[in-house]
Amino acid sequence: MEIRTSIPNEPSLIERTKISTRVMAGRAFLIKTPPCTTYLKNMTSWLMTGSHGALIYGRPRLGKTSATRWVLKMLPNVLGNVPSLEVPVRGQKIASERAFFQHMLRCARHRHAMGGSAGDKRDRLTEWLVSRAMRSPVNAVVIFFDEAQLLTDGHYDWLLNISNELDARGCRLFCLLVGQSELAGVKTKLIDGGKEQIVGRFMVREMEFSGINSEKDLANCFKEFDQTFYPLESKILFSENFVPKAVKNGFTLQKICPGVWAEFRNKWIDAGLEQEPVIPMHYLTATIIGILNSLVSKDNYDLDVPQDLIQKSIAASGYIESLRALKASIR
Amino acid sequence: MASLGAKYCHLNRVSIKVFGEVLAEFLPPDVSTPESTCTVDTVGFNISGFSKMLDEPLALIRSQSARQISLGATFQEVCLVGNVSFNELRSCPECLADGYHSTLHQLSWLKKCFLHSLPLVEHRIRPKSIHRHLSGDTKLIGALYQSWFGTERVWHEAYSSTWTVSNNTSIYQSAKNLVKQISATESALIEIQRHHDQLPRVIGNSASARVMMTMKSVNTPNKKVIELLMPVNCSIKRTHYFQCTTEQANTILQLDKYYLSVLMHARQLMCNSLQLTPLWKQTLKGLEKKLINGHEKCLRHFQKLHLVGMLIRVPGAPYDLRAPFDLSLFSKVPCKRLATIRCLEEMIDIEQLNQASGLSLSDISFRQNTWDQAEFSDLISQYSGFISRNENRIIHMHSENNEVEPVLQGQPDPDRRLVNIYVPSGPLAQIIDEMLLSYIWSWTWALFSVEMQSNLLVDSGADPKKFLAKELEKLSPIFAIQKNSTGLMLRIGSLVPYRHPSWKAGSKMDSTHILEVEHKTKMMGAFFQARLAKVKEEYERYLPRLPWIDQRPSK
């Protein structure tokens, strides 16, 4: 009989909660998923071919923001230093030049974000972008607008101005417009409104971001989770934080992949949806965290994962509710 | 830091004051910095924080330090030059157009840019202190900001893609070369101090020439650095050795520029009085001869004119009529050479303001009690004798009809004057002789330069006397006095060669010159005669009403 106290590194509840919340908030680590790989490939080719912007849209909770962060983090390995600025767009009833540029400067952690006139702020931002673009091998700087569907015509005009100013200095502004599916609608609306210059500049390239939609993708994704160390410096595998004994004996998340996929598929069919199932990253991560947390008490060298545990975890992740909302939107 | 600050203010659209506040955040709270230090060198400056804030590499911020280029104490003591100074913005036009400015440009004795070899320009914009805690280098921010961004033109050029100083490696290499020279000179000087316990003393007008002399005398001259210091090359003459005791050597080394000049004057007086002819005096006589050569006829014509002019020198006559005896009037003498000779006459005047000391004979006689008798006992001695007062009147002496000038009022000046002064003796006299010789050569070339530029001076209306003074200062020699085992050694750095320039001889063959002079003399003579008649008339009319004039001039 084993004595529980002798198990090394058994994580306490608090530790586990910390890890779980961090992972869910996207602050722990970024996972390479198959859609991410496509995204990175596209992004590289866009930057290499001299595009000035791209639209990335998709349904909620797919992991667009995290994927973009991952792509921007990986770009230096492909192209060398590509400076970027992440701007979570604020919805404004009336677009204000001053507020917009001040917000961008604050996102850039600029020291003098608050002082001066709107023109000063604009110049400050341009100089900030130029000084960074000049040091990049592709002579470009990427601004990543999160929730870009909130940008209005005025905002686009200002971005156009900045882009032109950078052009005059021999640099390029790349606007990565990431947002909900309605972003595709914004493009048509701009074309209808005769704002072709904006579409031509920033929206020629587009990509619909999708979730995990095959068992193979899911297996790849689980493989990434299995190979991740967390915390990074501790050299402990991510799942080892929850089920150390089982991991030592060769337990991997990949082993439960068919069970998880089948269960997600069931939920999809149950919701009355057609085609292949799509799993947004948010729910997938929540499910994995749920499964691992439930397994803590069952940790053993020959760990077996019951199917109902998977089922419960998926239900707890909120996937079913999201499917209902999807169904409603399709109608 | 100045360059960084100016660019920071421009790029971030903030005022210079704001930058000052930002900078102050990275300095310790109660810091007081000397004027000539750089912010980066301030003790406790958070350099890594500052580089993070600017998002610039740490090495770039480190390069703003002046620690490397600051001169050692020995260097400063010997050359009497200061360290980097931030009291005025000095810059190279090329560098400035490229948006570059270096702390190296602020070394006041450096004449040219270390990258482009262009003369450095001192700017009119006065640097202002922006924050009382900040170091001197921040004072330049405003001036740099003005010159870069005050006029859009310069900065637009800086934005262009073809920068000549964009190559950081070459800038770094050039700067390093200069810094290496400075530190090599400093360590060589320290070595000398250790072995001979006395540093050389360098005396001279221009700071850059003193630095060059120092570098040359400790054998660390670098062709490139010498070129940056001066437009003219300085040649070092044969080293002279003088035997004297250690005490004498110490006393001589303590003599400053003022006392040396007084001694030079005294030596001139004594040589005149005793009819001694040391080498410098022979050189002077040679110069006189060269100047007169071929211009005897001009002198004769001049003398005629002179006599007419003297007659107009009556009380109340307008000043412009005292020509052509004014030095400033190249245009009013029939022959240029006459003006040159007049200049020389004034320079070698031992009684009035002497070129060497800037003092008159009376001044020297009055001030002679400033000498400390005990200290100088065997280096100076008292001398009494008469000097001939016409020694320097070259034109007068060489005129064929050596007429006696009309005496206007009172008694004529006596030909001789009593002098009672202290004069150098022993090794000091020898040293003074050598110095005088090099000065005479520099005077020769300065005169030559003035005569060469005479047409330009007449056209521009510039004062030839001022021009001559500038030339004299520019060409004045530099001396390095140093102790050695047997006494003293003197190195003279001369900016002019020890030979006569090719004076354009008036020559008897050049008939056109003579004709021209004759013609001019006639014209001027007529002019003076007319004025003389007029002045006389007025004089006669008004004289009775002027009560303080009790004596009429003899006619």
Interface residues (C-beta under 8 A of the other chain):
Chain A: H110 R111 H112 G115 G116 D120 K121 D123 R124 E127 W128 S131 R169 G170
Chain B: L11 N12 R13 V14 V18 V22 M53 D55 Y159 S161
